[in-house]
Amino acid sequence: MHLKHHLLFWLCGLLSINAISQTTINVEKLDSISWDIDRYLGFDQQLNQYAIKDNVVLKRTKNEVLVYKNLSLGKIERVDFQNPLQLVVFYKEFNTLVLLDNQLNETKRIDFNLSPTFIQLEAMGLSAQNQLWVYDGNSNRLGLYTTTKDHTKWITVPQSNPLVNYNSDYTYFYWVDNQKRVSASSIYGKLTTLGSVPKHDNIQLVDATTALYCMKQQLYLYEIAKGISRKIEITENFVDNFFFKDGILAIFTQNKITNYKLILP
């Protein structure tokens, strides 16, 4: 009996250690760069870095820093840089989107106050085939705006709860509503409820399965469907902004960007 009790105690201890290890994620520091900016945005697939300084868009490549400045349109709300060849800058105050090429030259400006159907733009993103995701804050519905035809096609019915956070790729638009529920829509308007997210100070919806969030200066990787949070073991005590893509986590704090590789279980 004593031996069985000892083995049971050992197994329980082993399981406890394993459970603890799976609640945290270790990282490998890759590099860090200094950059005097106001807000760090993230990096694209070519590892160009994006930021905002004095309400100006900055793109930092290996060789130079490119600039886009348009102070007449007010504060920059968001920049979509998933395609290095076509950026989208959202000026919410003026209800306007500006499209830029890879050198940050303006190629098109869309004023949704003047479009055939007025849209109170609450969210936006680059989609496929000359289309933009547009979310109307008045009706709480999602649409696709074709830039070559200046036409909007609504793909979802009005939602019962307003959007508070979002992300998108070419084929899916993801958002968190004011009840912390996570939903997704395909470009064909197929709606899916993915789960919910915990209380947070800041959050990035990575894709349909994963989110990264910050709570009280601590970062967590979150599995949306399972409702599991895993603490990310970083050394920074204060996080201004963060960005996660393809297993690489960028932390911005005190004018320094530090890049980590997440060691996932």
N, C-alpha and C positions, 0 to 999 in steps of 0.2 A: 504493500500500500504506500509505503514511504517513497519507493522508487517511482510509482505511478504519479504520486503527487508532485515529485520533483520534475518529472518530464512534462507534466501539465503546466507547471509554473514556467518552465523554460520555453515551451511553445507559446504561451500567452505573452511572455516577454518579447519573443522574436516577432510575433504578430504586431505587438505595440510599436516596436522599433520600425517595422516596415510601414505601418500606418502613418507614423510621424514623418518618415522620410518622404512619403508621397504627398504630404501637405506642403512641402517646400520645393522650390526649383532653384538649383544652383546655376551660376552663370560663369562664363569665361570672358574676361575683359579682352577686347580686341584692340582698341585704340581710343584716343581722345584728341579733340581739336578745340582751340579757343576761338570764340566768335562773339563779337560785341553786337548782340541783337536784342530785340524786345521779346519776340515770340518765336520759338522754334516750331516748324511745321512737320518736318520729316525728310525722308529720302525716297528717290525713285529707283527703278530697276537698274539704272546705270550708276547708282550711288551718288548722284547729284544731291546736294543738300538744299533745303528750302527754309526760308525764314522771313520774318517781317521786322523791319527797323524803321521807326518814324513813319509808319503807315506806308512803307514802300516794300514791294516784293523783291526778295533777294534769292538768286539761284547761284549756288557755289559749286563750280565744277572743279576738276583737277587743276585747271589752268587759270581760271578767272572767276570773278563774281559779276553776274549780270543783274541788271536792275530794271524794274518796271515801276513807274511812279505816275499816279493819277489822283492827286489830292482833291480834285474837283468833285469826285464821286463819293467822298466821305470815307468812313472807316472800312477797312478790309475785314469782312466777316469770315471768309474761308477761301482757301485755294485748293483746287483739285489738280494734283500733279502726277497722277498715276500713269499718264502718257507723257513722257518727256518732250514729245513733239507738239503737244497741244495742251496748254494749261488753261484752266478756267478760274477766273477771279470773281468772287461774289461780293458786291457792294450792296449790303442789305438796306442801308438807309435810303439809297436811290433806286432800289428794286432793279438792279442792273447786273448783268454778267458781261465780262470782258474775256475774249478768247485771245491767247497769246501763242506765238510759235516758240520753237526751242531756243531762240535768241531773245525771248521776251518782247518781241515786237507785236503790237496789237493787230489782230487780223479781223476781228469782228466785235461789235458791241451790240448787246441786246437789252433794250429798255422795256421791261415788262409793263410799265405804265402805258406804253404806246402800242402794245401788241393788240391784235384784233380782239382777243379775249383777255381782259385784265387778270393778271395773276399776282397775288400777294406772295412773293417768293419767300418761302421759309427754309427751303433746303434745295440743294442742287448737286449734280455730279455729272461726270462725263460717262456716257453710255456708248453703245456700239453704233456703227453705220450713220455717222453725222448726227447723232442724237444726244440730247442732254436729259438727265433726270431733272424734273421740276416738281416740287411739292408745294401746293397752294395752301397757305395758312388760313385762308378764309373758309375753304370747303374741306380741309383736311383730306385731300385726295392727291394721288400721285399720277404724274403724266410723263410723257416723252415729248420733248421739243425737238423738231427736225430743223437743224440750222440752215440747211440749203433751201428750205421752203418756208421758214418762219411760221411753222404750224405746230400746234400742240394737240396731242392725242391723249386723252385721259384713259388710264388703264386700270384704276381701282375705283371703287365706290368711296364716298366720304367715310372717314374713320371716326369712331366715337370719341377717341381720346387724342389730344394733340401730340405732335412729335416734340421731343426735347433733345434727342441726340441721334446721329445717323452716320452711316458710311455707305459706300457703294463701290461696285466695280462695273465692268462693261455690261454684265448680264443680270446683276441683282442689286437691289436697293434694300438696305437693312436699317431699321430704326428702333429706338426705345421711346415709348410713350410716357405720359406723366404718371402712369401706374407701374412703371418699371418693366412693362411687358416688351418683349423683343419680337418684331415681326419682320418678314421679308417678302419682297415681291420680285418676280421675274420680269423680264421685258415684255412678257405676254400677259402680265397682270395676274398671274397665279399667286395668291396670298397664302403665306404659311406663318403660323404662330410657332416661334422657336423656343420660348421659355420666358424667363424673367431674369433680371439682374439684381444683385444686392445693392444696398445703399453705398453711394460712392461720392467722391469729390470731383472726379473726372474719369471719363471712360472712353475707350476706343473699341468699337465693334470691328473685329478683325475680319470675320467671315460668318457663315451661318452657324458655326459650332463654337467659336472662341471670341472672348473679349478680354481686354486688358484694362484694369481699373486701378485707380489710386484712392486710398482712404487713409486719412491722417498721415500723409507722407509715406505710406507703405504701398508698394505695388503688388498686384495679384494677377495671376493668369486664371481665367474663369471659363469653365466648360458650361456652356449655356444650357444644353439639354439635361445634363446631369446635376446642375446646380452645385458644382464643386469649385471651390477657390483654392489656389495654391500660391503661397507667399513666394515672391521672387527675392532671392538673397542678394541684394545689392548693397554697396557701401555708402551710397549717398544718403545723407540725413534729410536733405531737402530737395524736392523735385519740382522744377518749374513747369516743364512739359516733357512728354515722352511720346515715342512712336515705335510701333512694332510691325515688322514685315519680314516674311520668309525666315523666321527664326532669329532675326537680329533685332535687338532692343536698343534704341537710342534714348539716352537720358540727357536732358538739358538742365543744368543748374549752375548758377554763378558764372554765366558767360562761357560755359564749357560744355561741349557735347561729348559724351562718353558712350561708345558702342560696345555692346555685350552680345555674346552668343548664348542663347538659352540652352541649357543641357536638359532636354526633356526626357522623362522616364520612358 
